């Protein structure tokens, strides 16, 4: 595996953590989901970069966290996209394939909408163009648990909504143990990310996405629902869709060909 860089880039008055790996001439930007509200990419380069090993000869793969100091009020998905583009340009990346997963996919939509010059191809995985009833129910539930400092329940509920029963049966008992070592010092970062999701709606602007776009989802997604592919194809002209039958929000962890599918689309 190529050397993995773990660093930060300046964005306004704060920093944004990222990891980078690969030696290719092209760039792949990866934007993670709401989990980034609890833990950033810092110090996790080997773990996070490994699935992207097939990309390394042709691509330089970057995975970003949200910026470190986010406004506690009114910081939107659109604002996150603007800050992400600042970081991309600060690193000298002129154009990239952009993969957004879950909330990262929401951010990726607004990068393609408002900053099309930096997007070569767009991949939207297990995401939605607006805060539908499924998303709203999940996120408001997690927010309530966070207000009661019930991190264990957040992690258990997240897993139940994310994975297939087959996958859960292998690790369900370990979730409470894992939460003992991963609980954040506070929930400030999570609150900002979660509230931004609840205010998100890009449906009226999807027609501004003009780059080739791939939608990847499951047909049993208990976190963002199952209408994303239909909503995206109604708004994005150059749009392909692949749906994993019987899977939900965890396809990027459960489906072995997920990264191959992304790679083939990007190259």
Backbone as CSV, one residue per row, in Angstrom:
resi,resn,N_x,N_y,N_z,CA_x,CA_y,CA_z,C_x,C_y,C_z
1,UNK,0.835,-1.191,0.000,0.000,0.000,0.000,0.875,1.248,0.000
2,UNK,0.459,2.273,-0.733,1.193,3.527,-0.759,1.184,4.182,0.618
3,UNK,2.146,5.056,0.831,2.215,5.779,2.090,0.938,6.578,2.314
4,UNK,0.420,6.501,3.526,-0.808,7.214,3.871,-0.446,8.478,4.624
5,UNK,-0.939,9.597,4.137,-0.709,10.892,4.761,-1.904,11.232,5.645
6,UNK,-1.649,11.629,6.867,-2.684,12.121,7.771,-2.308,13.534,8.159
7,UNK,-3.149,14.495,7.766,-2.757,15.893,7.923,-4.008,16.745,8.093
8,UNK,-3.825,18.045,8.077,-4.946,18.978,8.113,-4.682,20.106,7.132
9,UNK,-5.747,20.760,6.715,-5.657,21.864,5.779,-6.416,23.052,6.381
10,UNK,-5.913,24.248,6.136,-6.531,25.439,6.706,-7.793,25.801,5.941
11,UNK,-8.868,26.037,6.677,-10.136,26.484,6.097,-10.629,27.670,6.920
12,UNK,-10.434,28.878,6.393,-10.834,30.071,7.140,-10.053,30.188,8.427
13,UNK,-10.769,30.210,9.558,-10.111,30.401,10.846,-9.900,29.088,11.602
14,UNK,-10.018,27.972,10.896,-9.858,26.682,11.551,-9.177,25.696,10.604
15,UNK,-9.108,24.432,11.017,-8.481,23.388,10.214,-9.491,22.306,9.872
16,UNK,-9.140,21.497,8.873,-9.952,20.347,8.476,-9.011,19.155,8.332
17,UNK,-9.295,18.074,9.070,-8.470,16.876,8.983,-8.756,16.124,7.693
18,UNK,-7.722,15.491,7.156,-7.904,14.619,6.003,-6.829,13.549,6.004
19,UNK,-7.117,12.478,5.284,-6.090,11.485,4.991,-5.969,11.395,3.477
20,UNK,-4.801,10.985,2.996,-4.579,10.859,1.552,-3.698,9.658,1.294
21,UNK,-4.002,8.935,0.211,-3.215,7.769,-0.167,-3.333,7.567,-1.666
22,UNK,-2.332,6.931,-2.253,-2.343,6.685,-3.678,-1.398,7.618,-4.417
23,UNK,-0.983,7.195,-5.602,0.000,7.967,-6.361,-0.490,8.339,-7.756
24,UNK,-1.761,8.173,-8.026,-2.294,8.452,-9.353,-2.401,9.934,-9.657
25,UNK,-2.628,10.232,-10.929,-2.738,11.620,-11.381,-4.129,12.202,-11.149
26,UNK,-5.116,11.345,-10.960,-6.474,11.812,-10.737,-6.795,11.815,-9.246
27,UNK,-7.831,12.549,-8.856,-8.195,12.667,-7.445,-9.586,12.096,-7.200
28,UNK,-9.720,11.397,-6.072,-11.019,10.963,-5.565,-11.204,11.576,-4.193
29,UNK,-12.272,12.334,-4.025,-12.625,12.945,-2.741,-13.710,12.099,-2.097
30,UNK,-13.512,11.688,-0.850,-14.485,10.881,-0.126,-14.993,11.674,1.073
31,UNK,-16.313,11.785,1.176,-16.937,12.535,2.262,-17.801,11.592,3.098
32,UNK,-17.442,11.375,4.359,-18.178,10.420,5.204,-19.491,10.987,5.715
33,UNK,-20.248,10.134,6.392,-21.576,10.494,6.869,-21.579,11.131,8.248
34,UNK,-22.725,10.990,8.925,-22.949,11.643,10.212,-22.012,11.133,11.296
35,UNK,-21.433,9.960,11.108,-20.477,9.446,12.097,-19.326,10.407,12.327
36,UNK,-19.052,11.267,11.326,-17.995,12.258,11.481,-18.328,13.254,12.590
37,UNK,-19.578,13.290,12.993,-19.966,14.128,14.120,-19.440,13.611,15.446
38,UNK,-19.036,12.345,15.478,-18.485,11.744,16.684,-16.974,11.557,16.620
39,UNK,-16.481,11.152,15.469,-15.053,10.862,15.360,-14.563,11.256,13.973
40,UNK,-13.442,11.959,13.916,-12.892,12.429,12.647,-11.976,11.366,12.038
41,UNK,-11.445,11.665,10.874,-10.536,10.728,10.190,-9.136,10.732,10.798
42,UNK,-8.853,11.668,11.680,-7.514,11.786,12.242,-7.078,10.481,12.919
43,UNK,-5.911,9.991,12.534,-5.354,8.799,13.143,-5.936,7.487,12.662
44,UNK,-6.772,7.535,11.633,-7.435,6.317,11.156,-7.117,6.038,9.697
45,UNK,-5.973,6.530,9.246,-5.623,6.429,7.841,-5.589,5.020,7.294
46,UNK,-4.902,4.114,7.996,-4.771,2.745,7.503,-6.129,2.073,7.369
47,UNK,-6.953,2.217,8.386,-8.271,1.592,8.399,-9.161,2.144,7.290
48,UNK,-9.183,3.460,7.127,-10.090,4.084,6.171,-9.607,3.965,4.734
49,UNK,-8.302,3.929,4.536,-7.760,3.900,3.183,-7.795,2.518,2.556
50,UNK,-7.773,1.475,3.371,-7.625,0.116,2.849,-8.640,-0.248,1.755
51,UNK,-9.945,0.061,1.898,-10.898,-0.337,0.852,-10.625,0.306,-0.503
52,UNK,-9.849,1.396,-0.510,-9.598,2.128,-1.753,-8.289,1.707,-2.426
53,UNK,-7.695,0.625,-1.957,-6.421,0.157,-2.510,-6.447,0.006,-4.037
54,UNK,-7.552,-0.486,-4.649,-7.570,-0.610,-6.119,-7.437,0.729,-6.851
55,UNK,-7.704,1.826,-6.166,-7.642,3.145,-6.793,-6.219,3.701,-6.874
56,UNK,-5.293,3.162,-6.076,-4.064,3.881,-5.768,-3.128,4.117,-6.953
57,UNK,-3.172,3.289,-7.967,-2.288,3.503,-9.114,-2.766,4.647,-9.999
58,UNK,-4.058,4.844,-10.077,-4.621,5.862,-10.962,-5.101,7.104,-10.228
59,UNK,-5.347,6.977,-8.924,-5.949,8.065,-8.159,-5.137,8.400,-6.914
60,UNK,-5.238,9.636,-6.520,-4.858,10.070,-5.185,-6.175,10.185,-4.428
61,UNK,-6.356,9.376,-3.392,-7.623,9.313,-2.672,-7.538,10.159,-1.409
62,UNK,-8.486,11.071,-1.257,-8.559,11.942,-0.086,-9.871,11.671,0.646
63,UNK,-9.792,11.518,1.959,-10.994,11.436,2.776,-10.949,12.562,3.803
64,UNK,-11.994,13.375,3.812,-12.041,14.559,4.659,-13.051,14.418,5.791
65,UNK,-12.735,15.025,6.923,-13.721,15.290,7.958,-14.305,16.677,7.719
66,UNK,-15.373,17.016,8.434,-15.826,18.401,8.442,-14.765,19.230,9.175
67,UNK,-14.824,20.525,9.011,-13.818,21.366,9.663,-13.957,21.270,11.175
68,UNK,-12.879,21.576,11.887,-12.829,21.348,13.325,-13.756,22.259,14.122
69,UNK,-13.735,23.539,13.824,-14.590,24.481,14.552,-15.739,24.917,13.660
70,UNK,-16.921,24.381,13.936,-18.108,24.710,13.154,-19.030,25.601,13.968
71,UNK,-19.669,26.585,13.342,-20.634,27.408,14.070,-21.723,26.530,14.672
72,UNK,-22.099,26.802,15.906,-23.103,25.973,16.577,-24.512,26.229,16.077
73,UNK,-24.723,27.358,15.441,-26.052,27.701,14.933,-25.984,28.023,13.443
74,UNK,-26.907,27.486,12.683,-27.097,27.892,11.299,-26.054,27.408,10.307
75,UNK,-25.239,26.433,10.679,-24.215,25.920,9.767,-24.851,24.819,8.917
76,UNK,-25.072,25.106,7.652,-25.883,24.255,6.784,-25.044,23.286,5.963
77,UNK,-25.718,22.360,5.322,-25.067,21.451,4.383,-24.404,22.247,3.263
78,UNK,-25.071,23.276,2.802,-24.516,24.129,1.754,-23.226,24.800,2.238
79,UNK,-23.198,25.259,3.492,-21.985,25.851,4.061,-20.859,24.820,4.137
80,UNK,-21.204,23.598,4.511,-20.210,22.533,4.575,-19.596,22.279,3.203
81,UNK,-20.436,22.330,2.167,-19.947,22.140,0.804,-18.989,23.258,0.405
82,UNK,-19.339,24.493,0.738,-18.461,25.626,0.416,-17.113,25.489,1.109
83,UNK,-17.125,25.085,2.380,-15.874,24.909,3.118,-15.058,23.742,2.563
84,UNK,-15.762,22.700,2.129,-15.052,21.566,1.544,-14.317,21.966,0.276
85,UNK,-14.937,22.791,-0.535,-14.298,23.256,-1.767,-13.097,24.132,-1.456
86,UNK,-13.178,24.946,-0.402,-12.013,25.727,0.014,-10.835,24.810,0.335
87,UNK,-11.129,23.710,1.042,-10.070,22.761,1.397,-9.506,22.077,0.159
88,UNK,-10.380,21.693,-0.763,-9.945,21.037,-1.998,-8.997,21.942,-2.781
89,UNK,-9.381,23.196,-2.923,-8.552,24.130,-3.687,-7.269,24.473,-2.954
90,UNK,-7.325,24.530,-1.625,-6.125,24.815,-0.836,-5.071,23.726,-1.035
91,UNK,-5.519,22.501,-1.275,-4.600,21.384,-1.502,-4.162,21.285,-2.959
92,UNK,-4.620,22.206,-3.786,-4.195,22.229,-5.178,-4.920,21.242,-6.071
93,UNK,-6.057,20.745,-5.616,-6.850,19.808,-6.415,-7.774,20.626,-7.312
94,UNK,-7.602,20.503,-8.615,-8.399,21.308,-9.540,-9.710,20.631,-9.914
95,UNK,-9.699,19.307,-9.991,-10.899,18.572,-10.380,-10.813,17.166,-9.807
96,UNK,-11.950,16.614,-9.379,-11.923,15.310,-8.726,-13.229,14.567,-8.936
97,UNK,-13.145,13.259,-8.826,-14.342,12.459,-8.618,-14.718,12.635,-7.150
98,UNK,-16.002,12.766,-6.867,-16.447,13.017,-5.502,-17.421,11.923,-5.083
99,UNK,-17.070,11.199,-4.026,-17.928,10.167,-3.450,-18.445,10.656,-2.111
100,UNK,-19.752,10.819,-2.002,-20.368,11.224,-0.750,-21.249,10.115,-0.209
101,UNK,-21.034,9.750,1.056,-21.788,8.676,1.691,-22.723,9.268,2.741
102,UNK,-24.020,8.999,2.620,-25.026,9.457,3.574,-25.008,10.993,3.684
103,UNK,-24.696,11.560,4.861,-24.621,13.021,4.941,-23.539,13.561,4.015
104,UNK,-22.463,12.805,3.848,-21.436,13.210,2.894,-21.989,13.348,1.488
105,UNK,-22.987,12.523,1.152,-23.640,12.631,-0.142,-24.461,13.889,-0.279
106,UNK,-25.006,14.363,0.828,-25.739,15.631,0.810,-24.779,16.783,0.526
107,UNK,-23.626,16.746,1.193,-22.607,17.765,0.961,-22.119,17.706,-0.482
108,UNK,-21.911,16.493,-0.976,-21.430,16.312,-2.348,-22.406,16.893,-3.365
109,UNK,-23.702,16.798,-3.090,-24.694,17.380,-4.001,-24.476,18.876,-4.153
110,UNK,-24.259,19.558,-3.046,-24.084,21.005,-3.133,-22.715,21.398,-3.671
111,UNK,-21.738,20.519,-3.557,-20.471,20.790,-4.247,-20.715,20.780,-5.752
112,UNK,-21.439,19.783,-6.231,-21.718,19.683,-7.667,-22.657,20.782,-8.148
113,UNK,-23.557,21.220,-7.301,-24.515,22.268,-7.665,-23.843,23.638,-7.747
114,UNK,-23.090,23.984,-6.720,-22.530,25.333,-6.617,-21.078,25.459,-7.064
115,UNK,-20.391,24.337,-7.219,-18.980,24.367,-7.610,-18.704,23.301,-8.670
116,UNK,-19.422,23.323,-9.774,-19.288,22.259,-10.778,-17.888,22.163,-11.368
117,UNK,-17.125,23.231,-11.280,-15.797,23.243,-11.875,-14.838,22.265,-11.202
118,UNK,-15.137,21.837,-9.965,-14.217,20.942,-9.261,-14.636,19.476,-9.351
119,UNK,-15.792,19.203,-9.948,-16.326,17.838,-9.957,-16.228,17.220,-11.344
120,UNK,-15.475,16.132,-11.430,-15.383,15.362,-12.667,-16.558,14.393,-12.754
121,UNK,-16.689,13.538,-11.755,-17.815,12.614,-11.650,-18.301,12.603,-10.207
122,UNK,-19.584,12.300,-10.033,-20.214,12.364,-8.721,-20.805,11.006,-8.379
123,UNK,-20.505,10.504,-7.185,-21.089,9.255,-6.707,-21.819,9.550,-5.398
124,UNK,-23.114,9.282,-5.377,-23.947,9.531,-4.214,-24.400,8.186,-3.658
125,UNK,-23.893,7.827,-2.484,-24.167,6.516,-1.894,-25.043,6.652,-0.661
126,UNK,-26.054,5.819,-0.583,-27.002,5.752,0.539,-27.363,7.142,1.060
127,UNK,-27.840,7.970,0.171,-28.176,9.338,0.557,-29.494,9.749,-0.078
128,UNK,-29.874,10.991,0.105,-31.162,11.510,-0.316,-31.010,12.992,-0.622
129,UNK,-31.867,13.576,-1.477,-31.750,15.003,-1.762,-32.501,15.902,-0.775
130,UNK,-33.128,15.296,0.232,-33.811,16.142,1.233,-34.073,15.319,2.494
131,UNK,-34.406,16.012,3.560,-34.683,15.346,4.834,-36.094,14.780,4.812
132,UNK,-36.238,13.580,4.251,-37.540,12.940,4.176,-37.960,12.423,5.562
133,UNK,-39.119,11.776,5.638,-39.639,11.358,6.944,-38.753,10.301,7.605
134,UNK,-38.147,9.423,6.809,-37.271,8.392,7.379,-36.028,9.020,7.994
135,UNK,-35.392,9.935,7.248,-34.211,10.636,7.762,-34.562,11.436,9.005
136,UNK,-35.635,12.175,8.934,-36.036,13.036,10.050,-36.294,12.223,11.311
137,UNK,-36.971,11.095,11.164,-37.255,10.249,12.314,-35.974,9.700,12.930
138,UNK,-35.060,9.229,12.090,-33.807,8.670,12.598,-32.972,9.728,13.310
139,UNK,-32.791,10.876,12.663,-31.906,11.910,13.207,-32.486,12.547,14.463
140,UNK,-33.775,12.816,14.475,-34.374,13.405,15.682,-34.284,12.434,16.856
141,UNK,-34.399,11.143,16.579,-34.236,10.150,17.643,-32.838,10.161,18.213
142,UNK,-31.836,10.238,17.337,-30.439,10.270,17.801,-30.143,11.563,18.554
143,UNK,-30.720,12.661,18.099,-30.524,13.929,18.803,-31.077,13.852,20.225
144,UNK,-32.228,13.241,20.370,-32.821,13.101,21.701,-31.942,12.226,22.595
145,UNK,-31.417,11.151,22.035,-30.510,10.294,22.811,-29.257,11.055,23.215
146,UNK,-28.736,11.882,22.316,-27.535,12.656,22.620,-27.810,13.664,23.738
147,UNK,-28.965,14.277,23.704,-29.314,15.244,24.766,-29.379,14.567,26.130
148,UNK,-29.680,13.274,26.124,-29.720,12.510,27.375,-28.409,11.767,27.627
149,UNK,-27.383,12.101,26.871,-26.057,11.493,27.019,-26.115,9.964,26.936
150,UNK,-26.953,9.479,26.017,-27.129,8.031,25.867,-26.444,7.573,24.584
151,UNK,-25.128,7.595,24.618,-24.335,7.249,23.433,-24.519,5.782,23.035
152,UNK,-24.622,4.911,24.023,-24.807,3.494,23.721,-26.070,3.266,22.894
153,UNK,-27.158,3.930,23.246,-28.399,3.763,22.494,-28.274,4.300,21.077
154,UNK,-27.514,5.394,20.906,-27.293,5.931,19.555,-26.598,4.897,18.696
155,UNK,-25.553,4.278,19.227,-24.780,3.324,18.459,-25.587,2.057,18.158
156,UNK,-26.366,1.600,19.123,-27.194,0.411,18.904,-28.258,0.700,17.858
157,UNK,-28.935,1.827,17.980,-29.994,2.178,17.029,-29.422,2.416,15.632
158,UNK,-28.266,3.049,15.568,-27.607,3.267,14.277,-27.311,1.932,13.596
159,UNK,-26.759,0.992,14.338,-26.431,-0.318,13.781,-27.679,-1.057,13.330
160,UNK,-28.727,-1.015,14.124,-29.975,-1.697,13.767,-30.576,-1.126,12.496
161,UNK,-30.425,0.182,12.298,-30.961,0.827,11.104,-30.046,0.656,9.893
162,UNK,-28.801,0.324,10.129,-27.798,0.360,9.067,-27.567,-0.991,8.395
163,UNK,-27.512,-2.054,9.194,-27.031,-3.334,8.681,-28.138,-4.368,8.508
164,UNK,-27.828,-5.380,7.697,-28.716,-6.523,7.564,-28.641,-7.361,8.829
165,UNK,-29.655,-8.189,9.029,-29.678,-9.046,10.215,-28.496,-10.016,10.214
166,UNK,-28.113,-10.491,9.050,-26.970,-11.396,8.961,-25.704,-10.734,9.479
167,UNK,-25.495,-9.485,9.105,-24.320,-8.749,9.554,-24.418,-8.438,11.050
168,UNK,-25.593,-8.041,11.501,-25.785,-7.699,12.907,-25.575,-8.898,13.821
169,UNK,-25.996,-10.061,13.372,-25.896,-11.255,14.205,-24.455,-11.600,14.557
170,UNK,-23.512,-11.112,13.760,-22.101,-11.394,13.999,-21.468,-10.426,14.992
171,UNK,-22.085,-9.255,15.178,-21.423,-8.260,16.017,-22.306,-7.503,16.975
172,UNK,-23.578,-7.870,17.054,-24.517,-7.114,17.889,-24.067,-7.058,19.346
173,UNK,-23.543,-8.152,19.860,-23.172,-8.201,21.285,-21.974,-7.316,21.606
174,UNK,-21.169,-6.994,20.598,-19.958,-6.205,20.865,-20.211,-4.699,20.862
175,UNK,-21.385,-4.274,20.366,-21.647,-2.841,20.236,-21.548,-2.112,21.579
176,UNK,-22.204,-2.597,22.649,-22.082,-1.881,23.937,-20.642,-1.768,24.408
177,UNK,-19.824,-2.795,24.144,-18.415,-2.751,24.558,-17.660,-1.696,23.773
178,UNK,-17.911,-1.637,22.465,-17.223,-0.663,21.613,-17.548,0.762,22.056
179,UNK,-18.780,1.008,22.469,-19.180,2.367,22.860,-18.399,2.864,24.076
180,UNK,-17.905,1.958,24.883,-17.132,2.350,26.061,-15.828,3.030,25.668
181,UNK,-15.312,2.702,24.475,-14.022,3.235,24.047,-14.146,4.323,22.987
182,UNK,-15.346,4.552,22.473,-15.521,5.522,21.383,-16.396,6.713,21.752
183,UNK,-16.891,6.749,22.964,-17.784,7.841,23.356,-17.058,9.180,23.283
184,UNK,-17.672,10.185,22.619,-17.028,11.491,22.490,-17.054,12.270,23.801
185,UNK,-16.162,13.262,23.896,-16.122,14.101,25.094,-17.376,14.937,25.225
186,UNK,-17.933,15.373,24.099,-19.196,16.109,24.097,-19.884,15.854,22.756
187,UNK,-21.094,16.404,22.621,-21.897,16.147,21.433,-22.005,17.365,20.514
188,UNK,-21.189,18.379,20.760,-21.308,19.625,19.999,-21.195,19.390,18.490
189,UNK,-20.211,18.636,18.107,-19.965,18.373,16.687,-21.121,17.577,16.069
190,UNK,-21.621,16.618,16.827,-22.753,15.819,16.364,-23.997,16.681,16.188
191,UNK,-24.271,17.562,17.145,-25.455,18.423,17.056,-25.432,19.273,15.780
192,UNK,-24.274,19.834,15.457,-24.166,20.679,14.267,-24.462,19.868,13.004
193,UNK,-23.828,18.704,12.893,-24.028,17.862,11.716,-25.463,17.375,11.601
194,UNK,-26.030,16.929,12.702,-27.382,16.382,12.684,-28.420,17.452,12.353
195,UNK,-28.303,18.624,12.950,-29.259,19.688,12.674,-29.174,20.176,11.227
196,UNK,-27.970,20.118,10.650,-27.814,20.494,9.247,-28.592,19.540,8.338
197,UNK,-28.622,18.267,8.691,-29.383,17.293,7.913,-30.876,17.623,7.943
198,UNK,-31.386,17.964,9.112,-32.822,18.229,9.254,-33.279,19.414,8.415
199,UNK,-32.380,20.342,8.119,-32.722,21.531,7.331,-32.389,21.375,5.848
200,UNK,-31.965,20.201,5.431,-31.456,19.996,4.075,-32.556,19.707,3.059
201,UNK,-32.498,20.399,1.922,-33.404,20.123,0.799,-32.800,20.694,-0.480
202,UNK,-32.284,19.825,-1.331,-31.641,20.250,-2.575,-32.464,19.899,-3.806
203,UNK,-33.705,19.445,-3.631,-34.486,18.934,-4.757,-34.656,19.947,-5.885
204,UNK,-34.898,21.189,-5.533,-35.169,22.191,-6.558,-33.924,22.577,-7.348
205,UNK,-32.736,22.137,-6.877,-31.479,22.508,-7.537,-30.746,21.328,-8.166
206,UNK,-31.338,20.155,-8.117,-30.667,18.977,-8.662,-30.392,19.118,-10.151
207,UNK,-31.220,19.889,-10.854,-31.012,20.055,-12.301,-29.730,20.825,-12.625
208,UNK,-29.089,21.415,-11.590,-27.830,22.112,-11.794,-26.636,21.146,-11.782
209,UNK,-26.887,19.893,-11.420,-25.827,18.891,-11.441,-25.719,18.369,-12.868
210,UNK,-24.612,18.680,-13.521,-24.447,18.341,-14.941,-23.377,17.289,-15.191
211,UNK,-22.608,16.933,-14.174,-21.556,15.925,-14.355,-22.171,14.525,-14.345
212,UNK,-21.481,13.534,-14.903,-21.953,12.150,-14.803,-22.101,11.747,-13.338
213,UNK,-23.231,11.149,-13.012,-23.550,10.850,-11.618,-23.983,9.393,-11.459
214,UNK,-23.472,8.760,-10.417,-23.860,7.399,-10.081,-24.532,7.392,-8.717
215,UNK,-25.733,6.830,-8.657,-26.466,6.672,-7.403,-26.348,5.216,-6.983
216,UNK,-25.898,4.971,-5.749,-25.813,3.614,-5.222,-26.613,3.556,-3.917
217,UNK,-27.508,2.599,-3.834,-28.327,2.490,-2.632,-28.742,1.045,-2.409
218,UNK,-29.337,0.803,-1.249,-29.995,-0.462,-0.986,-31.491,-0.257,-1.103
219,UNK,-32.237,-1.344,-1.151,-33.687,-1.201,-1.244,-34.379,-1.414,0.096
220,UNK,-33.564,-1.454,1.176,-34.124,-1.607,2.520,-33.376,-0.698,3.485
221,UNK,-33.334,0.580,3.137,-32.560,1.550,3.915,-33.440,2.185,4.982
222,UNK,-33.153,1.868,6.238,-33.951,2.362,7.354,-33.431,3.683,7.908
223,UNK,-32.388,4.221,7.266,-31.818,5.496,7.712,-32.239,6.651,6.811
224,UNK,-32.148,6.468,5.486,-32.519,7.545,4.558,-33.715,7.177,3.692
225,UNK,-34.272,5.987,3.882,-35.402,5.571,3.066,-34.967,5.032,1.712
226,UNK,-35.945,4.723,0.872,-35.668,4.050,-0.401,-36.044,4.871,-1.631
227,UNK,-36.408,6.132,-1.444,-36.863,6.955,-2.574,-35.760,7.771,-3.223
228,UNK,-34.542,7.730,-2.669,-33.449,8.527,-3.209,-33.216,8.327,-4.695
229,UNK,-33.079,7.080,-5.172,-32.844,6.886,-6.610,-33.907,7.540,-7.485
230,UNK,-35.154,7.399,-7.114,-36.244,8.017,-7.884,-36.142,9.537,-7.842
231,UNK,-35.873,10.088,-6.680,-35.765,11.546,-6.543,-34.585,12.091,-7.335
232,UNK,-33.468,11.376,-7.299,-32.280,11.850,-8.019,-32.467,11.777,-9.534
233,UNK,-32.993,10.685,-10.021,-33.162,10.549,-11.474,-34.179,11.532,-12.021
234,UNK,-35.081,11.988,-11.170,-36.055,12.992,-11.609,-35.408,14.353,-11.797
235,UNK,-34.264,14.578,-11.125,-33.654,15.897,-11.178,-32.322,15.978,-11.906
236,UNK,-31.575,14.866,-11.947,-30.233,14.872,-12.538,-30.290,14.211,-13.904
237,UNK,-29.859,14.935,-14.929,-29.997,14.443,-16.303,-29.100,13.237,-16.578
238,UNK,-27.816,13.344,-16.244,-26.846,12.301,-16.556,-26.647,11.431,-15.326
239,UNK,-27.563,10.494,-15.119,-27.628,9.786,-13.844,-27.803,8.282,-14.056
240,UNK,-26.909,7.502,-13.452,-27.030,6.060,-13.426,-27.395,5.619,-12.011
241,UNK,-28.051,4.466,-11.904,-28.486,3.976,-10.593,-28.126,2.507,-10.446
242,UNK,-27.606,2.141,-9.274,-27.452,0.731,-8.937,-28.025,0.520,-7.534
243,UNK,-28.907,-0.467,-7.412,-29.562,-0.752,-6.139,-29.215,-2.168,-5.689
244,UNK,-28.709,-2.291,-4.470,-28.416,-3.589,-3.876,-29.692,-4.150,-3.234
245,UNK,-30.157,-5.246,-3.746,-31.382,-5.857,-3.243,-31.143,-6.516,-1.878
246,UNK,-32.019,-6.194,-0.952,-31.954,-6.800,0.366,-31.003,-6.127,1.331
247,UNK,-30.373,-5.047,0.897,-29.421,-4.343,1.753,-29.929,-2.945,2.102
248,UNK,-29.307,-2.362,3.122,-29.728,-1.056,3.574,-28.609,-0.030,3.555
249,UNK,-28.453,0.692,4.645,-27.560,1.837,4.716,-26.089,1.450,4.794
250,UNK,-25.800,0.179,5.041,-24.409,-0.246,5.225,-23.797,-0.925,4.020
251,UNK,-24.275,-0.634,2.825,-23.777,-1.340,1.640,-22.278,-1.140,1.426
252,UNK,-21.756,0.023,1.805,-20.326,0.273,1.608,-19.469,-0.575,2.549
253,UNK,-20.073,-1.180,3.553,-19.357,-2.085,4.442,-19.711,-3.546,4.178
254,UNK,-20.930,-3.797,3.755,-21.391,-5.171,3.594,-21.201,-5.739,2.189
255,UNK,-21.272,-4.918,1.168,-21.246,-5.409,-0.212,-19.825,-5.322,-0.770
256,UNK,-19.232,-6.461,-1.048,-17.814,-6.533,-1.414,-17.491,-5.803,-2.713
257,UNK,-18.472,-5.683,-3.604,-18.188,-5.050,-4.892,-18.503,-3.561,-4.914
258,UNK,-18.832,-2.982,-3.772,-19.173,-1.556,-3.731,-18.025,-0.705,-4.268
259,UNK,-16.822,-0.929,-3.779,-15.686,-0.101,-4.168,-15.258,-0.381,-5.602
260,UNK,-15.420,-1.614,-6.054,-15.155,-1.916,-7.467,-16.107,-1.158,-8.375
261,UNK,-17.356,-1.084,-7.952,-18.366,-0.361,-8.741,-18.029,1.134,-8.818
262,UNK,-17.616,1.695,-7.701,-17.210,3.105,-7.686,-15.988,3.323,-8.577
263,UNK,-15.028,2.413,-8.463,-13.798,2.522,-9.255,-14.090,2.472,-10.758
264,UNK,-14.894,1.524,-11.171,-15.212,1.390,-12.592,-15.906,2.639,-13.114
265,UNK,-16.773,3.216,-12.331,-17.463,4.441,-12.747,-16.497,5.607,-12.832
266,UNK,-15.606,5.726,-11.865,-14.663,6.850,-11.863,-13.681,6.782,-13.018
267,UNK,-13.184,5.602,-13.334,-12.123,5.523,-14.346,-12.686,5.534,-15.757
